[in-house]
Amino acid sequence: MRMLDLQASHLDRMSPAELLESIRSAEGRTVAAEVIARSRPLLGDVSNPELAKAMGADLIILNMLDMEDPRVEGLHNPSDLESLFRSSFFHGDEPEPSNGIRLARALTGCPVGVNLEPLGDPGGVSLPPGRLATPENARRAAELGASFLIVTANPHTRIGVRHIMDAVRSIRRAVPEVIIGAGKMHAAMSDSPWGDLPDLAEEMMSAGADLVLIPCPGSVPSLSQEVFAQAADRVHRLGGLVMSTIGTSQEGSDRETIRQMALMAKIGGADVQHIGDSGYSGMAVPENIMTLSLAIRGRRHTFRRMARSIAR
């Protein structure tokens, strides 16, 4: 089943291999929106994952989620009326408020992934243990309902290619069935020149990644469309999928910029188009999620995703 046609009720019946095939069969028409787990919702009583889905996202990526306390802001708003509805909707089997992964999945009807970060070189930003790309955190994320994991670096963490590779290998050995995305979003991995991306993409596949992250053309200096396409081709030849990434605060730019970037990534071979979490703070400018979706799949499939009920 194509990602374009995926309903909330399909998720519990899909294996990781089937989810990957769902993305592949959508032919470059899958949108992934990243949100910061602990950022306050833009709309107050509606969470950022719900807003991202409402604007057309197919996949939700939770950034900076602490696996020792995996709550997501705005997903649980206790009130008598909401509690009554939740009890009825979930037939008394509602996810725990502390399980932000399963709640996000339940309330959006979308596969939900988690960003995990390797331990970098000394001098970088210190990360809480629950955010590290360890086998233990990967296993816990999967147990809590994560459909996939993303192993990459946030800025100022001094994480290099070898850290990413080592983390992917260790997670793959410990949790062999989980979908792993890995690679580069921006300059956080400063030891990897852009011209080496085709080789880097191949190395990510050999380490055990299913989905390779490559910066969207136009998002980082000196990364050409040609290099992006070469890296994507390497991944596809090895049977993997490509996620183009906008993680340079351009998720807060004007719609025409997003439209151009989306088309460049699609021409280059992106299977999934990621849009980052720094539009204002915590997620992309909502209209830009819709703009990206419209650019790569048109009104029909964009509006279907926006309108699709989680009760289906």
C-alpha positions in Angstrom: 0.0 0.0 0.0 1.3 3.4 -1.0 2.0 6.0 1.8 -0.5 8.2 -0.1 -3.3 5.7 0.8 -2.2 4.8 4.3 -4.9 5.0 7.0 -4.3 5.1 10.8 -5.8 1.6 11.2 -3.2 0.2 8.8 -0.3 1.1 11.1 -0.6 -1.7 13.7 -0.7 -4.3 10.9 2.3 -3.1 9.0 5.8 -4.6 9.4 8.9 -2.3 9.0 9.5 -3.8 5.6 6.0 -3.0 4.5 6.3 0.6 5.8 9.5 1.0 3.7 7.7 -0.4 0.7 4.8 2.0 1.3 7.2 4.9 1.1 9.0 3.5 -2.0 5.7 2.9 -3.9 4.6 6.5 -3.2 7.3 7.6 -5.8 8.8 10.6 -4.0 5.5 11.9 -2.6 6.1 11.4 1.2 6.4 14.3 3.6 8.2 14.1 7.0 7.7 16.9 9.5 10.1 17.3 12.4 8.9 18.8 15.7 10.8 19.5 19.0 9.2 17.3 21.6 9.3 19.8 24.5 8.5 23.0 22.6 5.2 24.7 23.5 2.6 24.1 20.8 2.1 27.0 18.3 -1.7 26.7 18.8 -1.8 26.3 22.6 -4.2 23.4 23.1 -3.3 21.6 19.8 0.0 19.8 19.7 2.6 20.4 17.0 2.5 16.8 15.8 -1.3 17.2 15.2 -0.8 20.5 13.5 2.0 19.1 11.2 -0.3 16.2 10.2 -3.2 18.6 9.6 -1.0 20.6 7.1 -0.1 17.4 5.1 2.7 15.5 6.9 2.8 11.7 6.4 5.5 11.0 8.9 6.3 12.8 12.2 9.8 13.0 13.6 10.2 13.8 17.3 13.4 15.7 17.9 15.1 16.1 21.4 12.8 13.5 22.9 14.3 12.1 26.1 13.7 8.4 26.2 14.0 8.5 30.0 10.9 10.8 30.1 9.3 10.6 26.6 6.6 13.2 26.9 5.6 15.5 24.1 4.2 19.0 24.9 0.5 19.5 24.1 -0.5 15.9 23.5 -2.3 15.5 26.8 -4.6 18.3 27.9 -6.5 16.9 30.8 -10.1 18.2 31.0 -13.4 16.5 31.8 -14.7 16.7 28.2 -11.4 15.6 26.6 -11.1 12.7 29.1 -14.6 11.6 28.2 -13.9 11.7 24.5 -10.6 9.9 24.8 -12.1 7.1 26.9 -14.7 6.6 24.3 -12.4 6.8 21.3 -9.7 4.5 22.7 -12.2 2.2 24.4 -10.5 2.6 27.7 -7.1 1.7 26.2 -5.6 5.1 25.9 -1.8 5.5 25.7 -0.2 6.8 28.9 0.4 10.6 29.0 4.1 9.9 29.5 4.3 7.9 26.2 4.6 10.8 23.8 5.5 8.4 20.9 2.3 6.3 21.1 0.1 9.3 21.9 1.5 11.2 18.8 0.9 8.2 16.7 -2.6 7.7 18.0 -3.7 11.4 17.7 -2.2 11.9 14.2 -2.6 8.5 12.6 0.9 8.8 11.2 4.1 6.7 11.7 6.2 8.4 14.3 10.0 8.4 14.4 12.5 9.6 17.0 15.8 11.4 16.5 18.7 9.9 18.5 22.2 11.4 18.6 25.5 9.7 19.0 28.0 10.8 21.6 30.4 13.2 20.0 33.9 14.4 20.6 34.8 16.4 23.8 33.8 20.0 23.6 30.4 19.6 22.1 27.0 20.2 23.7 26.4 17.7 26.5 23.3 15.6 25.8 21.0 13.9 28.3 21.5 10.1 28.3 17.9 9.6 27.1 18.7 11.4 23.8 21.7 9.3 22.9 21.8 6.9 20.0 22.4 3.8 22.1 21.0 0.3 21.7 19.1 0.8 25.0 17.3 4.0 23.8 16.6 2.5 20.4 15.0 -0.6 22.0 12.9 1.6 24.3 11.8 3.8 21.4 10.7 0.7 19.5 8.9 -0.7 22.5 7.0 2.7 23.0 5.7 2.6 19.4 8.3 4.3 17.2 8.0 3.3 13.6 11.5 4.4 12.7 14.7 6.0 14.2 16.8 8.8 12.8 20.5 8.9 13.8 21.9 12.3 13.1 23.4 15.4 14.8 22.0 18.6 16.1 24.2 21.7 15.8 27.2 22.2 18.2 27.4 18.6 19.2 30.8 17.8 17.5 29.4 14.6 16.0 31.2 13.2 13.0 30.6 10.6 10.4 32.3 7.8 12.4 30.0 8.5 15.4 27.0 8.1 13.2 28.3 4.9 11.6 29.2 3.4 14.9 25.7 4.2 16.4 23.9 2.8 13.4 25.9 -0.5 13.6 25.3 -0.9 17.3 21.5 -0.2 16.9 21.2 -2.5 14.0 22.8 -5.4 15.9 20.6 -4.7 19.0 17.3 -4.0 17.3 17.6 -5.7 13.8 13.9 -5.1 12.9 13.8 -1.3 13.4 13.9 1.1 10.4 17.0 3.3 10.7 17.5 6.6 8.9 21.0 8.1 9.2 23.0 10.9 7.7 23.5 14.6 7.4 21.0 17.5 7.7 23.4 20.5 8.0 26.9 21.5 9.1 26.7 19.6 12.5 28.8 16.9 10.9 31.6 19.2 10.0 34.1 16.4 9.1 32.2 15.5 6.0 32.7 17.7 2.9 29.7 18.0 0.6 31.5 16.6 -2.4 32.0 13.3 -0.5 28.3 12.8 0.0 28.0 9.9 -2.6 30.6 8.0 -0.7 29.1 8.9 2.6 25.7 7.7 1.5 27.1 4.4 0.5 28.9 4.1 3.8 25.6 4.8 5.6 24.0 1.9 3.8 26.8 -0.5 4.5 26.5 0.4 8.2 22.9 -0.7 8.2 20.8 2.3 7.4 17.5 1.8 5.5 17.0 5.5 4.8 19.9 7.9 4.1 19.6 11.6 5.0 21.0 14.0 2.4 20.7 17.8 2.7 18.2 19.3 0.3 19.8 21.2 -2.6 19.7 24.9 -1.7 19.8 24.2 2.1 23.6 24.2 2.6 26.4 26.1 0.8 28.1 24.4 -2.1 25.9 21.3 -2.3 24.9 21.0 -5.9 21.9 19.3 -7.4 24.4 17.0 -9.2 26.0 15.8 -6.0 22.6 15.3 -4.4 21.5 13.2 -7.4 24.7 11.1 -7.4 24.3 10.4 -3.7 20.7 9.4 -4.1 21.5 7.2 -7.0 24.1 5.3 -4.9 21.5 4.7 -2.2 18.9 3.5 -4.7 21.3 1.1 -6.4 21.9 -0.5 -3.0 18.2 -0.9 -2.3 17.8 2.0 0.2 15.6 5.1 0.3 16.6 8.8 0.4 15.3 11.5 2.7 16.1 15.0 1.6 16.4 17.4 4.6 15.6 21.0 5.3 17.3 21.6 8.6 18.8 25.0 8.1 15.9 27.2 9.4 14.6 27.6 5.8 11.5 25.8 7.1 10.7 29.3 8.1 11.3 30.9 4.7 8.8 32.0 2.0 6.7 29.5 0.2 8.4 30.0 -3.2 11.7 29.0 -1.6 10.2 25.8 -0.2 8.5 25.1 -3.5 11.9 25.4 -5.4 13.7 23.2 -2.8 11.0 20.6 -2.9 11.2 20.3 -6.7 15.0 20.2 -6.7 15.0 17.3 -4.2 12.4 15.4 -6.2 14.3 15.8 -9.4 17.4 14.5 -7.5 15.6 11.4 -6.3 14.3 12.0 -2.8 11.8 9.4 -1.6 10.9 11.3 1.5 11.1 15.1 1.9 11.9 16.2 5.5 11.1 19.7 6.7 12.7 20.8 10.0 11.6 22.2 13.3 12.9 25.8 13.3 10.2 27.7 11.4 9.4 29.8 14.5 10.4 27.4 17.3 9.5 23.8 17.6 8.2 23.1 14.1 8.2 24.5 10.5 5.9 27.3 9.5 2.7 25.3 9.1 1.9 26.7 5.6 5.3 25.6 4.4 4.5 21.9 5.2 1.5 22.3 3.0 3.5 24.1 0.3 6.1 21.3 0.2 3.3 18.8 -0.1 1.5 20.6 -2.9 4.8 20.9 -4.8 5.6 17.2 -4.8 2.1 15.6 -5.1 -0.5 18.2 -5.9 -3.8 19.2 -4.3 -5.5 15.9 -4.4 -3.1 13.9 -2.3 -2.3 16.9 -0.1 -5.9 17.5 0.8 -6.5 13.7 1.3 -3.8 13.6 3.9 -5.0 16.8 5.6 -8.6 15.6 5.7 -8.1 11.9 6.6 -9.5 11.0 10.0 -7.6 9.1 12.6 -10.7 7.0 13.1 -10.3 5.4 9.7 
